[in-house]
C-alpha cells in the first residue's frame, strides 16, 4: 500500500485499500489523495450494465493516470505497459484498485453485474487517448518511454 504521495508507481499494479468493518456490519474502504492515491483526482466516473460478452477498452492514455475499482462483480484487465510487459489483472474485490499509469494499453471484460469506478488524474480530453494499437506502439517507439 502507498504510504504517501511521494511514492511514484511506474507500472500497472494492484493497490490494496483498507477494508474496515466486519461481515455482520459491512465494510468501508477509503481512497485518499496523498495517502493511497498517487495523483490528484480530477474526475470520477463509473460504468455499469456492460454486457459480459463484449471486450471494452482498446486504448491507452498519453498523460492520464487512473485507479480503477470493481465495486461490484468481476472485471478482467489485460494490460500491456510501455515496456511491452503483458499482465492480466482480476478485480473482484471492492477494496482492490488497479493503478494504470500513462501508456497502459488495456482490454477489459466485465461480469454481468460488474460496476467499474475510476479515479482519474485529468478531466476528459479526447487528445489524450490512443485508440489504435499500432499508434500505441509507434508512440512508445517515438517517445522511447
C-alpha positions as CSV (number, residue, x, y, z in Angstrom):
1,X,0.0,0.0,0.0
2,X,1.2,3.5,-0.7
3,X,2.4,5.4,2.4
4,X,2.5,9.0,0.9
5,X,2.2,10.9,-2.3
6,X,6.0,11.0,-2.8
7,X,5.9,7.3,-4.0
8,X,5.7,7.1,-7.7
9,X,4.3,3.9,-9.3
10,X,5.6,3.4,-12.8
11,X,4.0,0.1,-13.8
12,X,0.4,-1.1,-13.7
13,X,-0.2,-2.7,-10.3
14,X,-2.8,-3.5,-7.7
15,X,-3.2,-1.2,-4.7
16,X,-4.9,-2.8,-1.7
17,X,-7.1,-0.3,0.2
18,X,-8.0,-0.8,3.8
19,X,-11.1,-2.9,4.4
20,X,-12.7,-1.6,7.6
21,X,-15.6,-3.4,9.3
22,X,-16.9,-7.0,9.7
23,X,-19.1,-9.5,7.9
24,X,-22.0,-8.7,10.2
25,X,-21.7,-4.8,9.9
26,X,-20.4,-4.5,6.4
27,X,-17.2,-2.8,5.2
28,X,-15.9,0.5,4.1
29,X,-12.8,1.2,2.0
30,X,-11.3,4.6,1.7
31,X,-9.2,6.2,-1.1
32,X,-7.3,9.3,-0.1
33,X,-5.1,11.6,-2.2
34,X,-1.6,11.9,-0.7
35,X,-2.2,8.6,1.2
36,X,-3.0,5.8,-1.2
37,X,-3.9,7.6,-4.5
38,X,-0.6,8.6,-6.3
39,X,-2.2,11.7,-8.0
40,X,-4.7,14.5,-7.5
41,X,-8.1,13.2,-8.6
42,X,-9.8,15.5,-11.2
43,X,-12.5,13.2,-12.5
44,X,-14.5,10.2,-11.2
45,X,-16.7,8.0,-13.5
46,X,-18.3,4.6,-13.4
47,X,-19.6,2.1,-15.9
48,X,-22.4,-0.4,-15.4
49,X,-24.7,-2.8,-17.3
50,X,-21.8,-3.7,-19.6
51,X,-22.6,-7.0,-21.4
52,X,-20.2,-9.7,-20.4
53,X,-19.8,-11.0,-23.9
54,X,-18.0,-7.9,-25.3
55,X,-14.5,-6.6,-24.7
56,X,-14.1,-2.8,-23.9
57,X,-11.1,-0.6,-23.6
58,X,-8.8,-1.0,-26.6
59,X,-7.0,2.2,-25.7
60,X,-4.2,3.8,-23.7
61,X,-3.6,7.4,-22.5
62,X,-0.6,9.7,-23.0
63,X,-0.9,11.6,-19.7
64,X,-3.8,10.2,-17.7
65,X,-3.3,8.1,-14.6
66,X,-6.1,6.0,-13.2
67,X,-7.1,3.9,-10.2
68,X,-9.9,1.5,-11.2
69,X,-12.2,-0.5,-8.9
70,X,-14.7,-3.2,-9.4
71,X,-17.2,-2.0,-6.8
72,X,-19.4,-4.9,-7.8
73,X,-18.8,-8.1,-9.9
74,X,-15.6,-9.0,-11.6
75,X,-13.6,-7.1,-14.2
76,X,-10.6,-8.6,-16.0
77,X,-8.0,-6.3,-17.4
78,X,-5.4,-7.4,-19.9
79,X,-2.8,-4.7,-19.8
80,X,0.4,-4.0,-21.8
81,X,2.7,-1.4,-20.5
82,X,5.2,0.9,-22.3
83,X,7.9,-1.8,-21.9
84,X,5.6,-4.4,-23.6
85,X,5.0,-6.3,-20.3
86,X,1.6,-8.0,-20.6
87,X,-0.2,-8.7,-17.4
88,X,-3.7,-9.9,-16.6
89,X,-5.4,-8.2,-13.5
90,X,-8.6,-9.5,-12.0
91,X,-10.6,-7.1,-9.9
92,X,-13.2,-9.0,-8.0
93,X,-13.0,-7.4,-4.5
94,X,-14.1,-3.8,-3.9
95,X,-11.0,-2.9,-1.8
96,X,-8.6,-3.6,-4.6
97,X,-7.7,-0.9,-7.1
98,X,-5.8,-1.2,-10.3
99,X,-3.3,1.6,-10.9
100,X,-2.8,2.4,-14.6
101,X,0.0,4.8,-15.4
102,X,0.2,6.6,-18.8
103,X,0.9,4.3,-21.8
104,X,-1.0,1.3,-20.4
105,X,-2.9,-0.4,-23.2
106,X,-6.0,-2.1,-21.8
107,X,-8.6,-4.6,-22.9
108,X,-11.4,-5.1,-20.4
109,X,-14.1,-7.8,-19.8
110,X,-16.9,-7.4,-17.3
111,X,-19.0,-10.0,-15.5
112,X,-22.8,-9.5,-15.9
113,X,-23.2,-7.5,-12.7
114,X,-19.9,-5.5,-12.7
115,X,-19.7,-1.9,-11.8
116,X,-16.4,-0.1,-12.6
117,X,-15.4,3.1,-10.8
118,X,-12.5,5.1,-11.9
119,X,-10.5,7.8,-10.2
120,X,-8.7,9.8,-12.9
121,X,-5.9,12.3,-12.7
122,X,-7.3,14.6,-15.5
123,X,-10.6,15.8,-16.9
124,X,-11.7,14.2,-20.1
125,X,-9.5,15.1,-23.1
126,X,-10.0,13.2,-26.4
127,X,-6.5,14.2,-27.5
128,X,-5.0,12.2,-24.6
129,X,-6.4,8.9,-26.0
130,X,-4.5,6.4,-28.1
131,X,-7.3,4.3,-29.6
132,X,-5.3,2.3,-32.2
133,X,-2.8,-0.4,-31.0
134,X,-0.3,0.4,-33.8
135,X,-0.4,4.0,-32.8
136,X,0.3,2.9,-29.2
137,X,3.4,1.0,-30.3
138,X,4.5,3.9,-32.5
139,X,4.1,6.4,-29.6
140,X,6.2,4.3,-27.4
141,X,8.9,4.0,-30.1
142,X,8.8,7.7,-30.8
143,X,9.0,8.7,-27.2
144,X,11.3,5.9,-26.1
145,X,9.3,5.5,-23.0
